């Protein structure tokens, strides 16, 4: 038995980040925006579709645009450094 089907979907642009660029802390997911070399800003994201080694994300704060530079590797290292310096 064969079926022919037409599938219609609306186009959607998304930001895809490698898994190593997305961290989970508490009950939330975060990425790091690169402000300048050695300076980062932690941004909360809403995770979407997950593939073998990357994740679709959208920003919790809708005013943030995807035209920024994000950390794509070593995000957990940055998270640990950030949390260790805040406790001192």
C-alpha positions in Angstrom: 0.0 0.0 0.0 1.3 3.5 -0.9 0.2 6.9 0.1 1.0 10.2 -1.6 0.9 13.2 0.6 1.6 16.9 0.4 3.0 18.4 3.6 2.7 22.2 4.1 4.5 24.0 6.8 5.3 27.6 7.5 8.9 28.6 7.3 10.6 29.2 10.6 14.1 30.6 11.3 15.8 29.3 14.4 19.1 29.5 16.1 20.9 26.2 16.4 23.7 25.9 19.0 26.0 22.9 19.6 25.2 21.0 22.8 28.4 22.2 24.3 27.2 25.8 24.0 24.0 25.3 26.0 24.1 24.7 29.8 21.4 23.7 32.3 21.4 25.4 35.7 18.6 25.0 38.2 15.5 24.4 36.1 16.6 26.6 33.2 18.8 26.5 30.1 21.3 29.2 29.2 23.8 30.3 26.6 26.6 32.8 26.9 26.8 35.8 24.7 30.4 37.0 23.9 30.5 40.7 24.8 34.2 41.0 24.2 37.2 38.6 24.6 36.9 37.3 28.2 33.6 39.0 28.9 30.3 37.0 28.7 26.7 37.5 29.4 24.5 34.6 30.5 21.1 34.5 28.7 18.2 32.2 29.5 16.8 30.3 26.5 13.9 28.0 25.7 15.2 24.7 24.3 13.6 23.3 21.2 14.3 20.4 18.9 17.4 18.4 19.9 19.5 16.5 17.5 22.5 14.2 18.1 24.9 17.1 18.8 22.9 20.4 18.6 19.9 22.1 20.0 17.4 24.6 18.6 16.9 27.5 21.0 14.7 30.6 21.3 15.3 33.4 23.8 13.2 33.8 26.9 13.5 37.6 26.5 12.0 38.3 23.1 14.0 41.6 22.8 17.3 39.6 22.3 18.2 39.0 18.7 20.2 36.1 17.3 22.7 38.4 15.5 25.0 38.2 18.4 28.1 36.0 19.0 27.6 33.1 21.3 29.9 30.6 23.0 29.6 27.2 21.1 32.1 25.2 23.2 33.0 25.1 26.9 29.9 26.7 28.2 29.9 24.5 31.4 33.4 25.7 32.1 32.2 29.3 31.9 29.3 28.5 34.2 31.5 26.9 36.8 33.9 29.9 36.7 31.0 32.3 37.0 29.4 30.5 39.9 32.7 30.1 41.8 33.5 33.8 41.6 30.0 34.9 42.7 30.5 32.9 46.0 33.8 34.5 47.0 
